[in-house]
Amino acid sequence: MSTMTTLNKRPIAHEEHGLLIGQLALVLAPQARTLPVSVSALLVLLLAWRWLLWRRRAPLPSRILLGICALLVMMLAGALTWQTGGSLGRDVAVAMLGAFVILKLLECRALSDATLVTQLSLYLLLTLYLSDQPFWLALYSVAIGAWVLRNWLLLHHPEVRGRLAIWPLLGRMALIGLPWAVLLFVLFPRLEHPLWHLPQGDPVGRTGMSDTLRPGSIGELILSPEVALRADIEGPRLPASALYWRAFVLWYYDGAAWHPNEGQPRYGRDAPPVEAAAANLADGAAPAVDYSVTMEPSQHAWLFLLDRGVGISGGLRTMMSSDGEFFAREPVDRRVRYRARSTLGATGETLSPVQRVRALALPPGNPRSRELAAGWAQRYASPADRVQAALRLFAAAPFAYTLKPPPLGGEQVDSFLFDTRRGFCEHYATSFVFLMRAAGVPARVVVGYQGGEYNPIGNNYIVRQADAHAWAEVWLAGRGWVRVDPTAAIAPERIESGADAVLAGSDLESSRAHEARWLRELRWGVDGLVYSWQRWVLQYDRTRQAKLLQDLGVTASVPQALMLGLAMLSLLVLVPLLRRPRERDPLVALHGRFCRLLARHGCERAASEGPRDFAARAVQTLPQAAPAVQAFADRYVRLRYGTPGAPAKAELAALRQALRALAKSLR
Amino acid sequence: MQTAQAAAPTRRFWRLRPRLPVDGAVTLDRRNLYILPTRGGLGFGLLLLTMLMTSLNYDLSLGFALTFLLSGMGMACMWMAYRNMLDLTVTAAGADNGFAGQRVGLRLRVHNAETGARIGIEAAVRGGVDGVDGVDDVGRRESSLTLDGDGSGLLAVYLPATRRGRVSLPRVTLSSRFPFGLFRVWSYADLPLSALVYPAPEAAAPPAPVAMRDDEDGSAGASLASDDDIDSLRRYRPGDPLHRIAWKHSARTGRWLTRTGHTPRQPSCWLDWHTLPAVLGTELRLSRLCAWVLAAGDGVELGLRLPGVEIAPGHGAAHRRACLEALALWPEKPRTSGGA
C-alpha cells in the first residue's frame, strides 16, 4: 500500500534520534561487565561518534565510510577470535551485533531503520543474560525494555503525545500479556542439551581453586567473599565440622606441588542418580544426607558434594571417579543446581595394589621428615596410631595457623616441619600426607570447601571462596579411606567457625566476625532473596517443570499442558468480544435488521426518515415486496409507538415472522 | 440473508461484500473488521523466534521471561489494534470539487462514540493519490486521524480528476496500525458520496466577449455609487444591508441613515456556447467557458447558455459554482436550477 511505504519512509526527528542513541547506550552498558576492554572501547567509540554527530546536528556519514567501518569491525572480530584461539566466540558475536546496531544507527534515516534498531535493541537486552542473570539485571531489563517500548510507540504514533497516557497504556498491555507470558514461561518445553555451542572462556578471570595444590594456592582465596555454592540440607542442621565439601583428590606430589592423578583417566563411570544410590549403601553404613547444591560457575568440571557422595541428580551429565569425585562432562560455565546424597563417613571401598603403590609414592628429598616418619613406623604398629602421632606433633609443637606464612626452602616439607612451622591448611595437608606416606600409611590430599555460613532466613548454607580448604585421607584397613584434617589439630576453631574466626583481628582487615548483628541479618535476608531468585527463576528447568506438573496433579506432558493452556487463554480472549453489548431493545434491533435488509436491496433509510415515511418509500421502490414491507412497518409502529410498556413475547415473535416473510418476498 | 439479486450476477467474494451505510453511517463492527500482521509484525515475530532459540540454547531463564513478556505484549498489541478501530462510525462529509487534471477530495467524518482515544486512522481508496488528510476537532492536520474520546474528525481521500464529470467515492479502506505497527486492522465503507470535476480551464483563453444586454446602457462599467450621489435617504430600519448605509451622513447627523433609490449597475454578459467558433470541439468549448466563468470575478454579472441548459445572469460564489457545475455535468442537467 502506498500509505505504508510513505509511513516507513518518514524521516526521523532530531529528538527521536536522541532517544534511539540513549536507549542503545543503556542496553549496551551492562555488556561492559563481560566484554574484553578493547571490545568495550570500540563500542564506546562508535557510540560516541554517533552521539557527537547528533549533538552537532551533523549529517550522517556516507555509506562508503560506514562500509569501511563495518569491514574494520569484522576484521577486529576475526583478529580477536584468532588471537584468543576462538575461546571468546560468544562475546565476540555479541559485540559484533552491538557494533552493527550502532552502525545501523549511523545510517538511520527513516522510520523503518529506527524500527529495526529498536527491535535489535530488545535482542541486545537478551544477550545481557548470557554471562549471568543477577536480580538487578532483571529489574534493569524491565525498566529499559519498557522505555524502549515507549519510544517505539512514539516513533510510530507521535500524535499520541499529550493525547494518551502512554505508561498506563503500556501497563495495560503488559497486564493483558502477562497471563500468556507466565503460561509460556512455566510450560514452554526446555531443551536438555544445547543446539549449538559458541566457545566461551572466562576473560575476567574468576577467583576459584585450581586443580593443583601448592603452598599459598588456597591462601589466595581466603580473602574472597564470593559465593562458591549454596546448599539446602535436609534434616537437622549439621555442625560446621561435618561440612566437608569434597571436590577432588590429589595423589601425585613432585616436591613442590600436588597434581591430579597423572596418566590415570580422571573420569570414571556415569554417576549414579540419587534414587539408585540408596541401594549402593552398605548396611549399617553411616547415615545418609540428602541435599541440593546451587553452584556458581567455576569453569572447572568438578562438583562439590558433602563428604563422600554416593549419588547425584539434576540437569547435568555427571560422572563419578573411582576416588569418589564427581564431575560434570563439560566445565561448569553457568550456575547449576543438583541434588545429591552423601554418607558422612567411609564407604565400603577397596584399595587395589596399584592404588596402594600410588598412595605411598614420594618424591626424593626431605630427609628429616622421612626420618621422623620412619621413627613412627617403628614405634607404632597400627597405622591409626601413626596418624595420631602426626596430629599430636601439629597440636603440641609451636605450629601456628596463619594466612601469611614465611617462604619455604627448597625442601618444602622439611622446611615447614622443622623451620618455619607457620602455615595454612595446604601446608598442613601436604606435610601430613608426606609424613603418612613416609611412615607407610597410604594417604592422599583432598581439596574442597570446608564449613559454610548458615543462613537462618533462607535456611541454607552459604559456602564462599574463603572457605576453600585442603585436608587428607588415609587408608586404614577395615575402615577404608578415612578423612583426617591436620588443620583441625592446630586450629580447631578454623573448622568450627571458619577461617574468619581464626584470622580475626590478626590478618584480615574486613572481618565478618565483628559484624553488627543487624548488618548480619540484613546480609542474610538479601542473600536469601538472591538464593530464592536463583532457585525459582533462574534454575527453572526441565526437571522442575516436570516436578511442578506432577505436584499440580497434571498427568499431561509438558507440550500437551502448554497447548491446553494456550487454548484456554485464547478462549478467554474471545469473551470480551462475545459479550459486547448488543442493542438491548429487541424492537429497535428488529427494525435495524429491517433497515439493513432493505438497504441491501437499494432502498436506504435516510437519517431524517421516520419509520412510516421510510416504509412508504420502500413500498414504491420495491413493489414486489410491498405487502410484506407494509405489514412489518404497521406492526412495528403499533408495537413501538402504539402500546405502552414492553411488547409481549408473542408480538415480538410475530414481528420477527413478518421480517422473515419480507426476506422471503425479496428473494 | 444473501439475496438472489445480489448473488446472481457476480457472486462477490465474502470479504468484498458491500458495506452500505445504515442511516447514512457505516459502523466498523466486529463482523467487518479484519486484522493481519504487517511486514513489521512478521519481523517482530522473527525477532521473538530468535530470542526464543537463544534462550533455549543457553537455557536463559531471564531470556525466556523477556521473550514471553514481549510475546504477551504482541498479543496485547493485537487486541489494542482491534479495539482502536472497533465501532467507529463513518459518514460522508462532503466533497472538494476540482478541475480536470487536478484532484478532487472526498471527506469522511469519523466518529468515536466511546471514551477511549482512537489513534492513527487512515483512509485509502483504490487509485487514490497521496495526501490523505486527517483533521480532528481541534483542527490539527496530520496524515492520519486521531480522535479523542467521544470525538469526531474528518478524513479526506483524494482522487485524480482525469475526466470532466462526476467522480463517485469508491470503496474506502479505513485502517490503523496502532500501537506498534505490528498489526494492520482495516475495514471497508461504501458511502454514497461524489465530487464534481469541472472542465480544465483553458490556459490561454481569449478575453470574454462582453455581449451587453439590450436594456443596458453605457454606464455598465461605472464604479460603485458613492455616498455623494444620493437619490434619497431614509432612517435605518433593521434588516437593511450594510452597504446601503450612508456612513458619512450617519456620522454627520448622528442617526443611522439608509440610502434608497437606484442600485449601482453591475456589468453583465452572456457566455454562450453557440457563439464560440465552430471549429472548437465539445470539451474545448467547455474549457473556454470555464476559463471565462473563473475570470469574470464577483463584479460581473454573467449568464451561461449551453445546449439545453441556461443559467440566468447572476454573480457571487454560489452562482459561479452553479455555472461550473453545469459545465461539469453537461449534457446532464444540474440538480440545482441555475441563477442567483
Interface residues (C-beta under 8 A of the other chain):
Chain A: M1 S2 T3 M4 T6 L7 S112 T115 L116 Q119 L120 L122 Y123 L125 L126 T127 Y129 L130 Q133 L137 A138 S141 G145 L149 W152 L153 H156 H157 E159 V160 R163 L164 L169 R172 M173 A174 L175 I176 G177 L178 P179 W180 A181 V182 L184 F185 F188 R190 L191 P194 L195 W196 R334 V537 L538 Q539 Y540 D541 V573 L577 R580 G592 C595 R596 L597 A599 R600 H601 E604 R605 A606 A607 A663 L666 R667
Chain B: M1 T3 A4 Q5 A6 P18 L20 P21 V22 D23 G24 R30 T38 G40 G43 F44 L47 T50 M51 M53 T54 S55 L56 N57 Y58 D59 L60 S61 L62 G63 F64 A65 L66 T67 F68 L69 L70 S71 G72 M73 G74 M75 A76 C77 W79 M80 A117 I119 G120 E122 A124 G128 D130 V132 E142 S143 S144 T146 D148 S175 R177 F178 P179 F180 G181 R184 P192
